[in-house]
């Protein structure tokens, strides 16, 4: 059996560690390890990239851009988990379930950008409706997204797990969900608008809460603003058709927990659940998944599997 050589540039970060976990037990992958003291050595990094079949970039945006320049002339496929290339020319967006065009691009391309976690939920809900003409391109979309603190990387994990967190005598602000992105300039907005094909960005309200991983992304809509004023049942069928035979996405008509939707239900999984709830023309479209699974590392490995001609679910937990 051929052993695919894989390099994770930035393997010490949360995303890199989770990718490594998913690859560690595989007998078709050889991980190329760069010594810690050389992690910022450009020549050493280029050598690793050029010696790999696939290189994952788990880096800040500027470092990811630098890594791509180091990869020039190499035959390695680059899978970038940063924000840097998600809407860049020459890069394919790594969400194969959205369209045959994206799936083929991942299979045949060499530059793949992994979607942002919030964007993954938003696009799973909005893209099929825009593509079908049910949601107009000028739709005034809004989106609420609740995520576990691991989505903020090592820095935020340290904040939430610190014994002296908060620093307030009266209360611990980390106890309750905290909304952020208040200026409406969140870095995921560009891909949310651009990949969905909307003419304007959504009003986006992300929040982080005191649990490790898992997220739920909700897009509220008035049915009267959609073509045909669809019911919850009708939209559920639209999603079922859009994601038919897609192993990573399930569409449920009754997948809640006694009237509640917990944001950590899919923690530890690499799959996603879509639900449509509501009544009287007021509907909530919701996607639940793990911000470290289908929201980052799991999606990256899925893209790698497709790019190497392998079964896309290999090494992943649905």
N, C-alpha and C positions, 0 to 999 in steps of 0.2 A: 504494500500500500504506500502510495506517495504521501510524504509528510509535508504539508503546507507550512512554510515558514512565515511566522506572524510576529511583528514587532509592535509593541504598544508604547508610543512616545507619550510619556506622562502617566506611566503605569501606577505611580504612587497616589494619584488622585482617586476620588470616589468612583468616577466612571471607569477609569483604567483598572482599578482593583476588581470591580464587578465584571468587566470583560474577561479579565484573567481568570476569575473564578469559573466562568462559564466555559472557558477553553481548557482549564487545567486537567480535566478528566478525559479529554479526547485523545484518541490514538492516531488521529489524522493531522494533528497540529503540533508543530515544534515552536515553542515560544523563544524568541531571540531576546536575551536580557542584556541591557546596557548597564554596566557598572554605575553605581550611584555617583561616583566621583566624575563620570564622563557625561552626565545627563545634559549638561549645557555645552558640551564640546561639539561644535558644528560638524567637524570631520567625522567624528565617531557616530553621530546621529545619521549622517548621510550614508555611512557604511552600513549601518543597520537597516535603513530604509531600502537601500539598493539591494541588500541581501535578502529581502523579504518578498513573499508573494503578496502579502497584505500588510499595510501599516495603518494602525489606528492612531489618530491624533486626539489625545485627551488633554488638551492644553488650553490656556487662555487664547483669545483671538489672535493677538499679535504673534505669539509663539507658533500658532498653527499656520499662519501665513508664512512665517519664516521656514517652517518645516516643509511646506509645499515647494518653496523655492529650492530647498535642499534636495528635493525629490526630482527635480528637472533632469531628464535624461535617463531616469530609472524606469524599470518596467513594473514596479510595484503598483498595486491598486491602493489608493489612499481613501480611507474612510474617516472623515473628520467629524468629531463629536462637538466641536465648538460652534459658535454662532457665525464664524467668519465667512463661510461659503454657501450658506443655505439658499440664497437667492442669487448667487454669483453665476455669470455665464460660464458654460463649460462644465458645470457641476450638476449632477442629478440629485434630486431630493429623495432621501432614503425612506420613503413610505410606499412600499410596493402595492399595498392594498387600494390605494387611491385610483390608480389607472394602469392599463396595460402599458402605456407609454413609460411611466415611471418604472414599472417592473422590468421592462426590457432594457431601460437605461441602466438600471442597477446590474442586471445580468451581463451587459455588454460593455459597461463603462469602466473607467479607471479612476474617476473622481466622484466620490459619493459623500453627500452631506447628511448627517444624521439629524432628524428633526428635533426641535426643542420639546421639552416635556409638555408644557402648557399647550404649545402649538399642535402637538400630536392629538390631544383630545379635541381641540377646537376644529381642526381640519377633518378628523374622522367624522364629525357631526355635520360640518358645513359643506365640505367639498362635494359630497354626493348630491346635495340639494341644489347647489349652484349648477353642477354639471347637468342635472336633469331639468333645469329651468324652473324648478319649484321655488327656489329662493332667488330673487332678482340680484343682479350684480351690485346694484346700489343699495342693497338692504342695510338698514342701520343696525348692524349686529352689536350685541353686547355679550360679555362672557364673564362668568365668575369661576375661579379655579382655586381649589383648596389642596394644598400639598403638605407632605411631611417634611421635616426639617432637613433630611438628607439631600433634598434638592438644592440646598445652598452650599453643598460641598463640605470640605473638612472644617472650614471656618465656622459655618453655621452649626455643624454637628457639635463642635467644641462649645459653642455658646449655649446650646440647649442641654448639654450633658454636664456642664460645669457645676460643681457643688455650691458655688457662690453666685450663681447666675442672677441677673435682675438688678441687684444693687439698690432696690427701693425698700424702705422699711415697711411701707404700707401694703405693698402688693408685689407680686412677681409678674411682670408683663408677659413672660414667656408661657404662663399658665393658659392663656386664652389665645385663640387665633389672632394673628396680626396681619392686617392688610398692608400691602406694599405696592410699588409701581404707581404711586399716587399721582405722578406727573403725566401719566398716560404716554410714557416714552419707553416702556418695557422693551427689551431687546428682541422678544419673540414677535412683536407686532408686525414687523416687516414680512416675515414668512407667513404669518396668519392671514394677512391681507393678500399678499402676492400669490401664494400657492392656491388659495381658495378662489382667486379671480375676482375679488371684491374691489369696488372702485374707491372704497374708503376703509380705513382701519376700524376694527371694532372698539367699543368702549370695553376696556379690559381691567378686571378687578381680581388680581391674584392675592392669595392669603396663605400664610404658613402657620401650621399648628404644631402642638407639642406631641407629635408621634413621629416615628422614624421614617417610614416610607409608605407610599400609596397616595393616589390623588383622585379627585373627581372634578371634571370640567363640565360646566353647565352653560348652555346657550338657551336663554328664554326667548320665546317667540309668541306673537299673536298670530294665530292661524290665518286671520283675515289678511295679513301682510304677505302670505305665501300663495302661490298659484293654486287655485281650486279650494282654498280654505280647508286643508286636510285635517283629519282627525288624528289622534294619537295612534290609533290602529293603522291608519293609512301610511303614516310616516314610518312606523315600525316595519311595514312591508317594504317600503322603499329601501330602508337600510338592509333588510334581509336580502333583497335582490342585489344591492350594491356589494355586499360582502359575502355573497354565496360562495361556498367552497374556500373561504379564507380562514385557515386554522387559528390565526391569532386573534380574530375578532368574532365575538358572539353577540347576537342581538336578542334581547329578552323583552318580553312584554310584562313579566311579573318577576323581576329579579331583585326586589328590595327586601329589607329585613323588617317585617311587621310595620310598614309605613315609614321606615327610615332608610337612608342611603349612607352607609359608612364609607368614608374616603380611603380606609386602609384595607378594604375587603380583598383587593387584588395584590396586596403587598407580597413580594416574593415571587410573583408570577411574571411571565413575559407576554401575557395576553391582555386583551382589552374587552370590556363589556360595554355595550351601548343600550340605553334605555330611553324610552319616550314616556313621560308622565304628564298629568294635567287633565283639564276638562274645560268645558265652556269656552273653547277657542283660545285658552291660555295654556301653552305647552312648555315643558322643560325638556330639552334634549341633553342627555348626560352621558359622558364617557368615564368609566372607572378603570384604572390601571395602576401599575407601579411606576413612579417617576424614575426609578432605577432600572426598570424592565423595559416595557414597550416605550417608556419615556426617555430611555438613553441607552444603557449597555445592552439590554436584550435586543433592541432595535438595531444596534450596531452589529451584533453577531448575526442577526437575521440577514442583514445586508451582505455581510461577509459570505454567509452560506450561499446566497443567491449568486453573488459575484464569482464564486468559485465553482458554480455548477452543482452544488450540493443540495440535499433536502433542506428547505429553509428552517425547519424546526429543530435541526440537529443541535443537541446540547442545550436546548432551551426548555423551560418548564411552562406549560400552558395551564 
